[in-house]
Amino acid sequence: MQRFCTLSFVLGLILMIFGLTYLLPIAASLYFEDGMVDHFVHGMSLNIGIGGMLAGSTMRFRGEVKTRDGYLLVAFFWILMAAAATLPLLWGIPGLSFTDAFFEAMSGFTTTCATVLTGLDDLAPSLNLWRHEMVWIGGLGIIVLAVAILPLLGVGGMQLYKAEIAGPVKDNKLAPRITETARLLWLVYTAYTLLCITCLKLAGMSWFDAICHGFSTLALGGFSTHDASIGYYDSTAIELILTFFMLIGAINFATHYTALHNHNFKAYLHDAEAMPMLGLLSASILLCATYLWDVDVYADFHTALRQVTFNLISIATGCGYSSADYNLWPPFVPWWMLYLSCITCCTGSTGGGIKMFRTLLLWKQAGRELFSILHPRAINPIYIGNTPIPNKIIFAVLAFIFLYFISVVVLTFSLIFAGMEPISALSAILACINNAGPGLDQVGPATNYESLSDFQTWICALAMLLGRLEVFTLVVLFTPTFWRK
């Protein structure tokens, strides 16, 4: 009983903190006079009020959150925050169902960029800003933000951090204390966001569009203020800026901090994931651009290179912007882009998928097994960069990959069972579990997820949550061992 009271106390504190995020859309609503102020004020009041009552009634049970409880808290938190964030959407958009509102909010917090909304160009500015703010908060993880604040309120944060950052190198720290680590990550994240906003404004966006797209880009969330996404602007300068900052978002933020702190960009060269990621993206861009030019999709190589560069990096990094309907391209290119979304992003980035670290590890493990066939008595340790990788991490990665693909298979067949045709089903699940956004055919870049049934929508929302929490954090809750004392 005390265990759940402690969790309730922490959830109450987080709800109160989350309520403060309504201040930005309230300010936007007042500025644009879009009539949404009351919706956001009521939403903020409910979050702070319910959170305050929850925290106040369980205050005597506050204490350090155990590692096991951290996983439960993180899962509850993401579901609770998505549900709480639906309020302004439900009140402000006539006819929007709770299922669709929850999907939109979950898509925002998990930085998936899958939307069920149309008419974004005419959507109230404060609601549009709210969508993008959810993406920005989810980008580095609102749990990490809470980790930096909760210790000041008497709640330890290490267990929350470990549950939220479920990657294989989550124990690496930039600073001795986890609170300081979280603050440093948010400092770098915020600085790059402000720089992105400034660059987009200089490239021709309005301040409002620049702020919204700056929020989306660093978070690799891909929400846009226009139905046509980045194709609305038809600007090479804007595409180049967004491409640069999408790559920034796809690289480990600890590497960004190290490079900025030491004033030495060799940190990127020493990052075991960054160079392979950039090499894979460069080779893929040249291959796909040449292919589209060769089959006469585009009349000249320059146009093919421009379109492929932006759209491929957008999908591969899990951002989800589009400047062209790549669903009309020959199937090889969009499917290759979706495949890249599985493996491209670095550990410690705002992207999703398997991550480059695990990809490199599996590649080297496969090579070691082949070597062992020829030299069964040889000792052949695996290194990522200059770091030897213990076998326990290799086994954990293998388990993760198995659960990842099992999840893709089960969820894809669930959509097919619910009536979706196979290509749309597979692409939707890959896009959602990799937090990449648009899929193909029924859920392609020229459409969205609006046509899905309620059951299909919930399946995709589950895929987003699985991907954002990197499968283990959610799946562990369904094991009998987890609930044993």
C-alpha positions in Angstrom: 0.0 0.0 0.0 2.8 2.4 0.9 4.4 1.7 -2.4 1.4 2.9 -4.4 1.0 5.9 -2.1 4.6 6.9 -2.9 3.9 6.6 -6.6 0.7 8.6 -6.2 2.7 11.4 -4.4 5.2 11.6 -7.2 2.5 11.5 -9.9 0.7 14.3 -8.1 3.9 16.5 -8.1 4.4 15.8 -11.8 0.8 16.7 -12.6 1.3 20.0 -10.9 4.5 20.7 -12.8 2.8 19.7 -16.0 0.0 22.1 -15.3 2.4 25.0 -15.6 3.1 24.0 -19.3 -0.4 25.5 -20.1 1.0 29.0 -19.5 2.6 29.2 -22.9 -0.6 28.4 -24.9 -2.5 30.7 -22.6 -0.2 33.6 -23.5 -0.5 32.7 -27.2 -4.3 32.6 -27.0 -4.3 36.0 -25.4 -2.0 37.4 -28.0 -3.9 36.0 -31.0 -7.3 36.4 -29.4 -8.4 33.0 -30.7 -10.9 32.3 -27.9 -9.1 29.4 -26.4 -8.0 31.0 -23.1 -10.7 29.5 -21.0 -10.0 26.0 -22.2 -6.3 26.2 -21.3 -7.1 27.9 -17.9 -9.5 25.1 -17.0 -7.1 22.5 -18.1 -4.3 24.0 -16.1 -6.6 24.3 -13.0 -7.6 20.7 -13.2 -4.1 19.4 -13.6 -2.7 21.6 -10.7 -5.8 20.9 -8.5 -5.9 17.1 -9.0 -2.1 16.9 -8.7 -2.1 19.0 -5.5 -4.8 16.9 -3.9 -3.0 13.7 -4.9 0.3 14.9 -3.6 -1.2 16.5 -0.5 -3.1 13.4 0.6 0.0 11.1 0.2 2.7 13.5 1.4 3.6 11.4 4.4 4.5 8.5 2.2 7.0 10.4 0.1 10.5 8.9 -0.2 12.9 7.4 -2.7 11.3 5.6 -5.6 12.6 2.1 -6.1 13.9 1.0 -9.4 11.0 -1.4 -10.0 8.5 1.4 -9.1 10.3 3.7 -11.6 9.1 1.6 -14.5 5.5 1.6 -13.3 5.6 5.3 -12.7 7.0 6.1 -16.1 4.3 4.1 -17.9 1.6 5.6 -15.7 3.0 9.0 -16.3 3.0 8.9 -20.1 -0.5 7.6 -20.2 -1.7 10.1 -17.7 0.0 13.1 -19.3 -1.4 12.1 -22.7 -4.9 11.9 -21.2 -4.5 15.2 -19.4 -3.3 16.9 -22.5 -6.4 16.0 -24.5 -8.5 18.5 -22.6 -7.8 21.6 -24.6 -8.0 19.6 -27.8 -11.4 18.1 -26.9 -12.8 21.5 -25.8 -11.3 23.5 -28.7 -11.9 21.2 -31.7 -15.6 20.5 -32.4 -16.4 16.8 -33.1 -13.0 15.5 -31.9 -13.4 12.2 -30.1 -11.4 11.2 -27.0 -9.7 8.4 -29.0 -8.4 10.9 -31.6 -7.5 13.5 -29.0 -5.5 10.9 -27.0 -3.8 9.7 -30.2 -2.8 13.3 -31.0 -1.5 13.9 -27.5 0.4 10.6 -27.3 1.8 11.3 -30.8 3.0 14.7 -29.4 4.6 13.4 -26.2 6.3 10.4 -27.9 7.5 12.8 -30.8 5.9 10.5 -33.4 4.3 13.2 -35.7 1.4 11.0 -36.6 -1.7 13.2 -36.6 -5.5 12.7 -37.0 -6.1 16.4 -37.6 -6.8 18.2 -40.8 -7.2 21.9 -41.4 -4.0 22.7 -39.5 -3.6 26.0 -41.4 -6.8 27.2 -39.8 -6.4 25.7 -36.4 -6.4 28.1 -33.5 -2.8 29.3 -33.0 -2.8 28.4 -29.3 -3.9 24.8 -30.1 -1.3 24.5 -32.7 1.3 25.8 -30.3 0.0 23.3 -27.7 0.6 20.4 -30.1 4.2 21.6 -30.7 4.9 22.2 -27.0 3.9 18.6 -26.2 6.4 17.5 -28.8 9.2 19.6 -27.4 8.5 18.5 -23.8 8.5 14.8 -24.9 11.7 15.3 -26.9 14.2 14.8 -24.2 11.6 13.3 -21.8 9.5 15.2 -19.4 10.6 12.6 -16.8 14.2 13.9 -17.2 12.9 17.4 -16.6 11.1 16.2 -13.5 14.3 14.5 -12.4 16.0 17.9 -12.2 13.1 19.3 -10.1 11.8 16.5 -7.9 14.9 16.2 -5.7 14.3 19.8 -4.6 10.9 18.6 -3.4 12.3 15.6 -1.5 11.9 12.9 -4.1 15.0 11.1 -5.6 15.2 11.0 -9.3 17.7 8.3 -10.3 15.1 5.6 -10.6 12.9 7.7 -12.8 15.9 8.5 -15.0 16.8 4.8 -15.4 13.3 3.9 -16.3 12.9 6.7 -18.9 16.3 6.3 -20.5 16.1 2.6 -21.3 19.1 2.5 -23.6 22.2 0.3 -23.2 24.4 3.2 -22.0 22.0 4.9 -19.7 24.3 4.8 -16.7 26.8 7.2 -18.4 26.6 10.6 -16.7 27.8 14.0 -17.6 27.9 15.1 -14.0 28.2 13.3 -10.7 24.6 13.9 -9.7 21.7 12.9 -11.9 19.9 16.2 -11.3 22.9 18.1 -12.7 22.9 15.7 -15.7 19.3 16.4 -16.5 19.8 20.2 -16.2 22.8 20.0 -18.6 20.9 18.0 -21.1 18.0 20.5 -21.0 20.4 23.4 -21.3 21.9 22.1 -24.5 18.4 21.1 -25.8 17.0 24.5 -25.1 20.0 26.3 -26.6 19.8 24.4 -29.9 16.0 25.0 -30.0 16.4 28.7 -29.7 19.1 28.7 -32.4 16.8 26.7 -34.7 13.9 29.1 -34.1 16.2 32.1 -35.0 17.5 30.5 -38.1 14.0 29.6 -39.3 12.9 33.2 -38.7 15.8 34.5 -40.8 14.9 32.0 -43.5 11.5 33.5 -44.0 9.1 31.8 -41.5 6.9 33.9 -39.2 7.9 34.0 -35.6 4.9 31.7 -34.8 5.8 29.1 -37.4 9.5 29.3 -36.5 8.7 28.7 -32.8 6.4 25.7 -33.6 8.8 24.1 -36.1 11.8 24.8 -33.8 10.0 22.9 -31.0 9.2 20.0 -33.5 12.6 19.8 -35.1 15.0 19.4 -32.1 12.5 17.0 -30.6 12.3 15.1 -33.9 8.6 15.3 -33.6 7.7 16.6 -37.0 4.4 18.3 -36.2 3.7 21.3 -38.5 1.3 24.2 -38.6 0.3 23.3 -42.1 -1.4 20.3 -43.7 1.3 20.3 -46.5 4.0 20.2 -43.8 7.3 21.7 -45.1 6.1 21.5 -48.7 4.0 24.5 -47.8 7.1 26.7 -47.9 8.8 25.3 -51.0 12.1 26.8 -49.6 15.5 25.3 -50.0 16.9 27.5 -47.2 14.2 26.3 -44.7 14.7 22.6 -45.7 18.5 23.0 -45.2 18.1 24.5 -41.8 15.6 21.8 -40.7 17.9 19.1 -42.1 20.8 20.4 -40.1 18.9 20.5 -36.8 17.2 17.2 -37.5 20.7 15.7 -37.6 21.5 17.6 -34.4 18.5 16.0 -32.7 19.5 12.6 -33.9 23.0 12.7 -32.2 23.6 12.0 -28.6 23.0 15.2 -26.6 25.8 14.2 -24.2 28.1 14.5 -27.3 26.7 17.9 -28.0 27.4 19.0 -24.4 30.9 17.6 -24.5 31.7 19.4 -27.8 30.3 22.7 -26.6 31.8 22.5 -23.1 35.3 21.7 -24.4 35.1 24.0 -27.5 36.3 21.0 -29.5 34.2 19.4 -32.2 36.4 16.3 -32.2 33.8 14.9 -29.8 31.7 14.1 -32.8 34.5 12.2 -34.5 35.1 10.2 -31.3 31.4 9.4 -30.9 31.1 5.7 -31.9 27.5 6.3 -33.3 27.6 9.7 -35.0 30.0 8.9 -37.8 28.4 5.6 -38.8 25.0 7.4 -38.7 26.2 10.2 -41.0 27.9 7.8 -43.3 24.8 5.6 -43.6 22.6 8.6 -44.3 25.0 10.1 -46.9 25.3 6.8 -48.8 21.5 6.3 -48.7 20.8 9.8 -50.0 23.2 9.3 -53.0 21.7 5.9 -53.8 18.1 7.0 -53.6 18.6 10.3 -55.4 20.5 8.6 -58.2 17.7 5.9 -58.4 14.9 8.5 -58.6 16.8 10.5 -61.3 17.5 7.3 -63.3 13.9 6.2 -63.3 12.8 9.8 -64.4 10.8 10.6 -61.2 12.7 13.9 -61.4 14.1 15.5 -64.5 17.4 16.5 -63.0 19.7 15.1 -60.3 19.7 18.4 -58.3 16.0 18.2 -57.7 16.1 14.5 -56.9 19.0 15.2 -54.4 17.1 18.0 -52.7 13.9 16.0 -52.3 15.6 12.8 -51.2 17.9 14.6 -48.8 15.2 16.3 -46.8 12.6 13.5 -46.8 15.0 10.7 -46.2 16.7 12.4 -43.3 13.3 13.4 -41.9 12.0 9.8 -41.9 15.3 8.2 -41.0 15.7 10.4 -37.9 12.1 9.8 -36.9 11.2 13.5 -37.4 8.4 13.0 -39.9 8.3 16.2 -41.9 7.6 15.9 -45.6 8.2 18.2 -48.6 6.9 15.8 -51.2 4.5 12.9 -51.4 7.2 10.2 -51.3 4.4 7.6 -51.3 4.3 8.2 -55.1 8.0 7.3 -55.5 9.0 3.8 -56.6 8.5 1.5 -53.5 12.3 0.9 -52.9 12.9 4.5 -51.7 10.1 5.0 -49.1 10.6 1.5 -47.8 14.3 2.1 -47.4 13.5 5.3 -45.6 11.2 3.4 -43.2 13.9 0.8 -42.6 16.4 3.6 -41.8 14.0 4.9 -39.2 14.6 1.6 -37.3 18.3 2.0 -36.9 19.6 5.5 -37.6 19.3 7.6 -34.5 22.0 7.6 -31.8 21.6 6.6 -28.2 20.8 9.7 -26.1 19.2 11.5 -28.9 15.5 12.5 -29.2 14.9 9.9 -31.9 13.4 6.5 -31.7 13.9 3.0 -33.1 16.5 0.4 -32.4 19.3 3.0 -32.3 22.7 3.0 -34.0 24.5 1.6 -31.0 22.4 -1.6 -31.0 22.8 -1.9 -34.8 26.6 -1.7 -34.6 26.6 -4.1 -31.7 24.6 -6.7 -33.6 26.7 -6.2 -36.7 29.9 -6.9 -34.7 28.3 -9.8 -32.8 27.4 -11.4 -36.1 31.0 -10.9 -37.3 32.2 -12.5 -34.0 30.0 -15.5 -34.4 31.3 -16.0 -38.0 34.9 -15.7 -36.7 34.2 -18.2 -34.0 33.1 -20.8 -36.5 36.6 -20.7 -38.0 38.4 -20.1 -34.8 36.4 -21.7 -32.0 39.0 -21.2 -29.3 39.9 -17.6 -30.1 39.0 -14.8 -27.6 37.5 -12.0 -29.7 35.9 -9.2 -27.5 33.6 -6.7 -29.1 34.4 -3.0 -29.0 32.2 0.0 -29.8 34.7 2.8 -30.4 37.4 2.1 -27.8 35.0 0.7 -25.2 34.8 -3.1 -24.7 31.2 -4.3 -24.5 30.4 -6.9 -21.8 28.4 -9.9 -22.8 25.5 -9.0 -20.5 24.9 -5.9 -22.7 25.0 -8.0 -25.8 22.5 -10.4 -24.4 20.3 -7.4 -23.4 20.4 -6.0 -26.9 19.5 -9.4 -28.4 16.5 -9.6 -26.1 15.5 -6.1 -27.0 15.7 -6.8 -30.7 13.6 -9.9 -30.3 10.9 -8.0 -28.3 11.0 -5.2 -30.8 10.3 -7.4 -33.8 7.8 -9.5 -32.0 6.0 -6.2 -31.1 6.1 -5.1 -34.8 4.7 -8.5 -35.9 1.9 -8.7 -33.3 0.8 -5.1 -33.8 0.9 -5.3 -37.6 -1.3 -8.4 -37.6 -3.6 -6.7 -35.1 -4.2 -3.9 -37.7 -4.6 -6.4 -40.5 -7.1 -8.3 -38.3 -9.0 -5.0 -37.8 -9.3 -4.6 -41.6 -6.3 -2.5 -42.7 -4.5 -3.7 -45.8 -1.0 -5.1 -45.1 1.3 -2.4 -46.6 -0.5 0.3 -44.7 -0.6 -1.8 -41.5 3.2 -2.6 -41.5 4.2 0.9 -42.5 1.9 2.4 -39.8 3.4 0.2 -37.0 7.0 0.8 -38.2 6.3 4.5 -38.3 4.7 4.5 -34.9 7.1 2.2 -33.0 10.0 4.1 -34.4 8.2 7.4 -33.6 8.7 8.5 -37.3 5.1 9.6 -38.1 3.9 9.1 -41.7 3.7 5.6 -43.1 2.7 4.6 -46.6 -0.6 4.3 -48.6 -3.5 4.8 -46.2 -1.2 6.6 -43.7 1.2 8.2 -46.1 2.6 11.7 -46.1 -0.3 13.1 -48.2 -2.9 11.7 -45.8 -2.8 11.1 -42.0 -4.2 8.6 -39.5 -7.7 10.2 -39.5 -9.2 7.3 -41.5 -8.3 4.6 -38.9 -11.0 3.0 -36.8 -10.9 3.5 -33.0 -9.4 0.1 -32.5 -6.7 0.7 -35.1 -6.0 4.1 -33.5 -5.5 2.6 -30.1 -3.1 0.0 -31.5 -1.0 2.7 -33.1 -1.0 4.7 -29.9 0.3 1.6 -28.1 3.0 1.2 -30.7 4.1 4.9 -30.1 4.3 4.3 -26.3 6.3 1.0 -26.8 8.7 2.8 -29.1 9.1 5.9 -26.9 9.8 3.7 -23.8 12.0 1.4 -25.8 9.8 -1.7 -25.3 11.4 -3.1 -22.1 10.0 -0.4 -19.8 6.4 -1.2 -20.8 6.7 -4.9 -21.4 8.3 -5.6 -18.0 5.0 -4.5 -16.4 3.3 -7.5 -17.8 5.7 -10.1 -16.4 4.6 -12.0 -13.2 8.0 -11.4 -11.6 7.5 -7.6 -11.6 4.5 -7.9 -9.3 6.1 -10.2 -6.8 7.4 -8.7 -3.6 
